[in-house]
Amino acid sequence: MRASVGDRLIVHGRIVGRQDRIAEIIEVLGIDGGPPYRVRLEDGHETLMSPGPDTVIRHFASEE
């Protein structure tokens, strides 16, 4: 998994009825774009994430 600042992490809900969570990558702490990532969640909370198999990256350039 490789990402850049500005990319989005989409964490799919694992429980029926739970919505996906979207987090913007604000800092890449791993080597060559790898995790962990410092992210800002939709509610403004910032945290470190090492994405699991239920997470996909939406690259910034693909959102235009």
Buried (B, 14 or more C-beta within 10 A) or exposed (E): BEBEEEBBBBBEEEEEEEEEBBBBBEEBEEEEBEBBBBBBBEEEEEEEBEBEEEBEBBEBEEEE
